[in-house]
Amino acid sequence: MPKLTYPPTPTVDQTDDFHGTPVRDPYRWLEDVDSPETLAWVKAQNELTFGWLEQIPARERLARRLTSLWDYAKATAPFKRGGSYFQFRNTGLQNQDVLYVAESPTAAGRVLLDPNTLSDDGTAALNAFSISEDGRWLAYAISRSGSDWQDWHIRSVETGLDLPETLTWSKFSGAAWAKDGSGFYYGRYPAPADGETYQQANYNQQLAFHRLDTPQGEDTLVYARPDQPEWGFGAEVSDDGRYLLLTIWQGTDVRNRFFYKDLQENAAVVELVPNVEAAYNFVDNDGPLFYFQTDLDSPRGRLLSIDITQPEKSNWKTLIPESADVLESVRTIGGQFVALYMHDARHILRRFSMDGTPLGEIPLPGLGSILALTGRRRDEELFYTFSAYLAPSTVYRFDFKSGASELVFAPKIDFDFPAYETRQVFVPSKDGAKIPMFITHKKGLVYDGQNPTLLYGYGGFNVPYLPAFAVHYLAWLEMGAVFCVANLRGGNEYGEEWHKAGMLHNKQNVFDDFIACAEWLIAEKVTSTPKLSIEGRSNGGLLVGACMTQRPDLYGACLPIVGVMDMLRFHKFTIGWAWVSDYGCADDPEFFPTLYAYSPYHNLKPGTVYPPTLVLTGDHDDRVVPGHSFKFAAALQAAQAGDAPTLIRIQTKAGHGMGKPTAVLIQEWADIFAFLVRSLGMETASI
């Protein structure tokens, strides 16, 4: 590949002092994403990147094949409110999924909300929603151009018409309806300063109650803690309507406080769990008896009951004890506890009576994951969506009376699924930890070191990555390529201990795990360095950035997407401060050396031969602000000593990824795969 000529990127004389260590930040000006200089830089970089991609013959073929694969009917697990069932569906290539209401789970029903009608280009997306208990009202939040900011609207389910009010400056919030349907509780923030909508740090969330048919200015402030600006409030109303339940979160810490308010008595908020010591996830209640899924003294999870009239810990009772598998979530459906477990990074569904007696499993169709589980305590049925790398999201109904599951919806895709296979291996990391990894490819594939391979990872924030279907990877598999997912430490595949082993000072373990999986694939001749590519998004973008700066010799191509690339300044923008619980903070002398040691932006070394790299971000990303990717790409282009391309693709009117229109996704993946086709020498690949 001939060496590219990159747009000139000026540097500035910016040096910061971190506890006596001077740190240069020559591309600080790119943090101002709306300045004329930055906008000109973005335009020049995109012209270079798209011009380079347009020269790849496979790009258009990939776009056509991805469009064909994507064009299949999709549906989610239905759920019931009042006497109606609600379900999201997509005919195939609709930019956004459409919400339907019907009289039965299999009825055609009618459209209740079609986000595709809210913008011409599909960039208005449904961010959150909630149906009132009686099924009469829909509260729905719309975000635009990929932003986390959401505006709440209220729609009549019967008429399909909206009430006049709009609730603004909400973020990281759902809507919790009062049982009488008079209104709902939601979280809001103070309006940001002019020009700082997508940059300003988000503090001081408030919990408000909105009464239907009133302007937002008349909303009731229910709870706020100006003395605790980092606290956020997840609100829920108990099924019996008596209690307002408050999950108090602080950043991305999996541990939380738990408060409640007796609505019947209009009492003060009670701090049931006043300290941060463990995760407490409210499940249900029988009057004053509250049920919680928790990892308190049980890193793999258990179910306990707390009588709020006798709240002392000595009175807490374990109903479902900790087991060898990780208890991910618990629901009360059909008068039972339905518990979702993880076993070696795949799901198992088990049932228990209300006193904790085991009632057996709900058999799943294979090795995969449950994407959605719906049902209420009084229902006689539940619905679940099952998915795997080679199993498109399929909806099943489980009948509690018969104890059997039946198929409700199965997608039909133009792809030869039986010709492919997925297997799981366990790879020893640098310190001997066994890292699960799923490998998917055509049956009978010969391991000769020549197979183009894409290795995906995340490894953080207690997030597990279980087998789940993503239609775009089918195009990758059809080219005779291999797709792998590594279940790295920092996630929750084996509980809180697995998470802690990949956070704070242990973050290097995550990179070591990923590198070990790459080395294993090469050693086993699944692939080789020139044929191996790596992908990660958000925290996974950090993963790719760290691994490519630590081992640039190991990969044939790198895809750091919407990544956290400046580990010394991430906490200064939007919700970045919330990640300190997983990363630590460079302002703290205890964590600065750790963060500085792996921060991708700060560990690029001029004169190094880096692999072909395509950085991707969105210009409206207010989760991981695009300045991270801008600065990293600029520094990478300046440091690159080899001829490999180091490009950045900046999607306009896009954010962190949620709600991205189908048409935009198809073109993005056509560009990603075209980049890999060229970088890994796949020009003759069958597409």
N, C-alpha and C positions, 0 to 999 in steps of 0.2 A: 504494500500500500504506500503510495507516495505521501510524504509528510505534508500535512495541511498548513496553510497560512491562516492563523487565527486573527480575529479582530483585535486591534490593540486595546489593552486594558491598562489604563494608568494605575499607578500605585501612589499611596499617600504615606507620609512619614508619621505613622501611628504606632506608638509603643505603649503598652500598659505594664504596670508594675503589679505582679502577683506575688505578694509576700516576699519581695526581694528578688524575684525572677523577672527580668524584662522579657516581654512577649510582643513580637511585632504582629501587626494586623494591617498589612498593606492594602487590603481590599475592603476596608471598613465602609467606604462610600457606597458599596453595593448593597448595604443593609437598607438604604433609603430607596425602596423599590419603586417609588413613584416619582423620583427626581428625573428631570429631562435627560441627565447623563446616563442614569440606569436604564431608562426606557430605550435610549439609543443603543445601549450595549445589548439589551435583550433582542432588539430588532436585528442587529448585526449577527448575533449568535444564532438566532433562528434561521436567518437567511443562509448561513454557512451549513447548519445542520440539515435543514430540509433540502438544500441543494445537493448535499452529499448523499442523502437517502434517496433522492429522486433518481440517482444514477444506478441504483440497484435494480436489475430487471425483476427480481423476485418480489419486490414490494407490492406491485399492483396485483400479482397473482395471489399473494398472501391476503391482501385486502378482500379480494373476491371470495377466497375460500373461507376466511373468517366470517364474512357476511353470510355465506351459505350455512355455516355451522351454527351461527348465532340465531338464525331464523327458525326458531322452534317455539311452540307454545310453552309457557312457564306458569306455575302456580305455587303459592305458599300454603302452609297448613291453615285451614279456616279456623275461626274462633267465633263463639256465640255471645251475643249480648241481647238482652230482652228476648224476643222470639225470632231474631234474625241471625244469619251467619255472615261473617265478613271475611273477605279473602283478597289478596293481591294477585293479579294476573298480568301477563304480558303476551301479546299475540306473537311476538318474535323479535321484531326490530324496533319496537316502540322505545323511545329514549328513556322513559321512566315507567315503572310499574303502575298499574291502575287499580284502585280500590273498588271492589264490587260488594254489593249487599244482596243476599238471596235468602229464600225461605228454607233452603236445605243445603247441605254441604255439596251436593252435586248439581244443583239447579243452575241455570244460566244466569239468573239474577240481573241486576242493572248496575250501571256505573254510578258510584257515589262520588268519587274524586279522581279526576284524570289530570295529574300534574303536567302532562304534555301540552295542555291547553293554556298553561300559565306563562309560557315564553315561546318565542319563535324557534329558538335553537336548542331547547331541551335543558337549559342550564338552571331552571327553577326546579328544585327537587324537594320531595317530602322528607323532612328531617326527623319528625316525630309525630305521633298521633295518639289519640285515646278516644274510646267510645264510652259514652255514659252508661251507667248500669242498666237503665231501661232501654238502651238501644236507640234513643231518640236523637242524640247529639254527637257530632264528631268534632273534636278539637284537633286541629292539624297545624303543624309548624312547617313553613316553607323557608328553605335557604336558597340563596342565589349565587351563582358563579362559584360554587364550591365552598363558600364561607361557612364557618360554624355558627354565625349569627342566624337566628331564626325568628320569623314573625308568626305569631299565633292567630289563627282564624277559627271561627265556629260555624259549622254547617248543620242545617236540619237534615236528618237522615230521610225523613218523609218527603220533603220538598226538593232537597238538593240545593237550597238557597242559603247563602251566608248571612249571618248577622252583620250589622254595619261596623262593629269594632274590630280593630287590629291591635295586637299586643306586640310591642317592639322591644329590642335590646334583651332578648332572652338567648341563653346559650347553655348547653350541657343540662338540659331540663326536659322532663316529660310533663304530662298533665294528669293530675290525680283528681278525678271527679268526686264531688260530694255525692252521697248516695241518693239524695233527692234530685240530682240533676240540675241544681240551681246554679252551679258554677264549678270551677276547678282551681286547684293549687298549682302554681308553677314557679320556676326560678327566673329571676331577672337580674341584670347588672345595671349600674349607673351608665348613662350614655357616655361613650368615649369622647375625647377631645376632638375638635375639628382636625381632619387630616390624619387621625390616628386610629381609624376604625379597624384596620387589619393588623395593627402593630402593637397598640397599647396593651400593657399587661392587664389581665382580668382578675380583679379582686372585688371583695365585698358583694358576693351574691346575696340576694334577698329572696325570701319565700313569700309570695303574695297569693291572695285569693281573688279571682275574677268572677264577678257575678254576671250572668248572661244579660245582654241588652244594656250594658253600661259602658262608658268609656274607660280606657285603661287608667286615666287619672283618678278614678274613683275606686280603684282596687284597694283591698285591705292588706296592709302589711301584717303578715302572720308571725314571721320570725326573722330576725336579723341579728348578727353578732359583729358590730363594728369593731369590737375589741379583738376579733379573730378574723381578719380580712381574708385569710386563705380558706376559710370554711365554705363548703358548698352543701346544699340541702336537697337530698332526694326524698320526695314526698310520696306517700301512699296512704290510702284510706282503707282501714280494715274491712274485711268482707261483710262484717255485721254493721258497718257504718259508724261504729262508736268512736274509733280511735284514729287520729291523724298520726301517722308513723313517719319519723324523720331519721333517715340514714345520713349522718353527718360525715361527709368525706373531706379529706384534705389532700389535695393533689392527687397523685396516682397511687398513694399508699393503699395497699389492699386492706389494711386495718381501718376500722371506722368506729365512731361513737354511734350510739343509738338513743334517741329521745322519743317521747310520745306525748300526745295531748288528748285528754278525754273530751271529745266534742259534745257529748251528752251533758256533761257538767260545766262545759266551757271553762275547764280548769287551766291552770298554768302548765307550761311545758315541763315534763318530768325527765330528768336525765337518768335513764335506766342504766346505760353503759356510758359513764362520763369520761372514761379514759381510753386512749388508743393502746390496745393491747392485743387485739385479734380482729379477724373479720367476723361480723355478725350480719347475716342475711335473713331478714324476716321472711318467714314462710307462711304463717297463718296464725289464727288464734281461736281458742274456745273461751269466750268471755275474757277474763283476766289472765288466762293461761296462754302465753305467747310461745310460739315455736321458732327456733332459729337454727339455721345451718351455720356452723362456726368451725374455725380451725384453732380455737382456744385449747391449748394443751393437746392438740390433735392435728398435726400438720397436714394430714390427708383428709381431714374433715369428719364431722359427726353432726347429729341432730340432737338438740337439747330443748328442754322446756323450761320456761321461767314463769312463775306465778308472780305477777307484778304486785300482788298484795303482800307477798313475802319475798322481796327481791334480793335478799342476801344470797351470795354465791353458794353458801352451804345448803340452800334449798333447791338449787338448780339440778335438773335430772337429765341424764342421757337416755334418749329413746332409741337412737340408732348409733351404735358405737363406731369408732374409727376402724377401718379395715385395711387390707393390703392395697386396695384400689382407692383412687382419689374421688371423694364425693364432690362433684362439681356443682350440682344444684338439686333442690327438692321442691316439688309442687304438691299441693293437696288437690287430687282429682278423683272423682268417683268415691269419695269418702275414704280415701287411702293416701298415703304418702307415695309419690312416684319419684324415685331417686335416680339421677343421671350420674353414672360413674365413668371414670377413665381408667382403662387397663392398657398399659403399654401404648399410650397415645391413640386409643380408639374407644368408642363409647359402649357402655352396657347400661340397660334400662331395667331397674329393679323396683318391686312393689313391696310396701310394708303396711301393716294395719296402723291405726292411729295410736296404738300403744307400742309400736316398734317391732311387732312380730313379722318376720320375713314371710312374704306371700309369693315369692318366685320372681322370675324374670319375664319381661316382654321380649320375646326373641326378635332380633333385628335381622335384616336381609343379608348382612355380610359384615366384613371388616370396614367400618366407616364411622360416620358421626351423625348425631342428631342436630340439625340446624334450627329446628323450631319444635316446641312441645306446647300444645294448647289444650285448655280444658279448665273447668271450675270444680270446686269441691262437690257440688250437688249434681254434676253431670254424670251420665252413665257411659260416656265415651270420651276418648281423648284422640287428638290428631298429632301426628309427628311427621317431620320431613327428614328423610334419610338421604345421605349423600356420601360419595366416595370418589376417589380420583377417576374411576371408570364407571361411576354410577351417578347419572344426573339426578338432581334433587327430585325425589319422588315422595308423594304424600300418602300416608297410611292412616287408617282409622282403627283404634283398638276398642273393642267392646268389653266392658267390665263384666257383663253377665255371661257371655260366652267364653271370655278369656282368649279371643282370637283377634288377629289383625286382618284387615282387608285393604286391598289397594283402592285408593280414591283417585289419584292422578299420577300418570306416568308420562313423562315427556318422550317425544319421538325425534331422534336426531340422526341425520345422515352420516353415520360413522359406524365402522365395524368393531364394536366393543369386544366381541369374543376373540378378536385377533391380538388383544393386548393383555398384559398382566401387571399386577402390583405385588411386590414382595417387601417384607420388612427385614432389615438387618440391624445389628447393634455394633456400633463402631467404638473402639476404645479411644478416649481422648488423651491428651497429654498427661493427665494425672491418673489415668486408668478408668475414669467414669465411662459407663456404657451409654452411648448416645444413640437413640433410635433414629433410623432413617428409612423412609419409604422410597422405593425405586420403581418407576413405571416405564414400560417400553413394550415394543412388539414381542410377542412370543417367539422364542427361538433366536433372539438376537445374539450374535456372537460377540463375546467380550474380547476384542482384539486391539483395544486402545484407540480405535478410530471413530468411536461413536460420539457425535455432538451431544453434549450433556448440559442441562441447566439445573443448577443446585440452588434451592431456595431456603432461606432461613429468616428467623426473627429474634427469638431469644431475649425476652424482656417483659416487664410489667405484669408478670403472673399470667400471661396470655398463652394458652396452649394452641398448638397448630395440629389439628387432627385431620384425617383424610376427608377432603371435601372437593366437590366437583367445580371446575372452572373451565368453561367451554373453550377458551382461547388456547389452552395447552393441548387440545386435540390436534390443532394444526401443527404444533411442534412435534407431537408424536408421529403424525402422518409422514413427516420428513425423515423417519427412521431415527429420530433423536430420543434421548433419555431425559425424563423429568424426575428430579429427586427433591424430597423435603426432609430437612434435618430437624429433629425435635431437641433444640438446644436448651441448656440450662438458662435460667432467667424466666422461663415459661412456667406453666403449672402442670405439666404432664405427669409429674410425680409429687405434686403437692408443694406446700410452702417451702420445704427444705430445698427442693429443686429450684424454686424461684430465688431463694436467698443465695444459692451457690452461683448465681449469675448476676448479682446486683452489687452496687456500691464498689467496695474494694475488690470484689470477686468478678467484676465485669470482664476481665481478661479471659476468664474461663469460657465465656460465650464465644469469643473469637477463636480460642484454642479448639473448642468443639467443632466449629465450622471448618477450620483449617484441617482438622483431623479427618472430617468426612470427605473433604476434597482429596486429601492424600490417599484415603482408603479407595476412593473411586479410581484413582490413578494406579495404585498398587494392584488392585484387582482387575485392571485392564478394562474396566467398564468404559473408561475414556482415557485421555491424556491431556497434559497441560494445554496444547494448542486447540483442543476440542472442548475444554471445560469453561463454562460461563457460570457466573454467580449473580443472584438477584436478591434484593431485599428492599422493603418499603418502610419508611418512617424510622422507627427504631431499627428495623432491618436494613434501611439505607445506611444508618450508622455502622451496622455490622459489615456491610460490603465495603464501606469506606475504610474502616479500620483494618479489615483483612487484606485489602488491596495495597494499603500503605505498609502493612507489616510483611506481606508476602507477595510482592508484585510479580515474582517469578512463577507463581503457581497457577495462574489463570490465563485463559485465552480471550476472555472478555468479561467486563464488569458492568452491572446495572444497579447503581445506587439511586433509588427512587424516593423522592420527597424526604431525604435523609436529614438526621440531626448531625451536622458536620462540624459545627463549632461548639465544642464541649465546654468552653470557657465563658460563653455568653448566651447560651440557649435560654437561661432562666430570665432574661431581660425582656422577652417578647411574649405577648398574648398569654397563653396558658403554659408556657415553658417552665415557669417556676414550679408547676405541679409535678414535674418529673424529677425534682431533687430527691424524692424518696427512693427512687430507683438508681439515680446516677450519683448523688451528692452534688455539691456546688463548689465551683472554683473560688468563690469568695471565702470559703472556709479553708484555712491552711491544711486541714487534715485531708481534704479531698483533691486539692489542686494538683499535687504530683500524679495522682492516679488518672485524673481526667486529661491532664496535659500529655501523659504518656501514650494515650491512644486516640486523642482527638484527631479525626481525619484531616481537617484543614491545617492543623499545626504539624502534622507528621509527613507531609509531602516533602520530598527531598529533591532539590534541583539536580539535574544531571542523571536522574534515574529513568530507566526504561520501564514505563508503565504499560499494562495491557490495554487494548482497545476499550474505551469506556464511554458509555452513554448515560449522562446524568439527566434525570427527568424531574421536573417540578411544575407547579401551577402558579400563575401570577397572583392568584387570590388565596393562596394557602395561608390561613390564619391559625393553623395548628402548628405546623413546622414552617415558619416563615421562609419564603423563597430565598432570602439573603443567605441562608445556610448553603444552598446548592449553588447560588451565584458565586459566592466567595470560593467554594471548593473547586468549581469548574475553572475559574480564573487562575487559581493557584496551580491546578493540575496542568493546564495548558502551558503555563510558564515553566513548570518543572519537567515536563516530558522531554526526554532525550531521544526516544525512539521515534519511529515513523508511524506508530499506531495512532489512530484518531482518538482524540479526547474531546467529545462533543457534549453540548447541553441542549436538551429539547424542552422548551418552556411553553406549556399549554396556556393559552389565554382564556380568560373567563372560567378558570378551573381552580380548585382548591386542593385539599389533601387527598381527595379521591372519592369520598362518599357522594353519591348522587350524580356522578359523571354520566352524561348522555351516552346511550349505546353507540351512536354514530362516532362519537369522539373516542370511545373505548376501542372500537374496531380499528380506527386509523392509528391509534396509539400502539396497539399490539402489532399491527402490520409493520409499523416503523421499528418496533423493538425486535421482532423476528427478522426483519430485513437486515438490521444491524448485525444480528448474530449470524445470519447466513453469510454475510460478507466477512465478518471478523473471524469466524471459525472455519472458513473455507468450504462452505456448503453450497457453492454456486450451482452445482449440478443436482442439488436435492430435488426430489420429486414433491411437487406441491399441487 
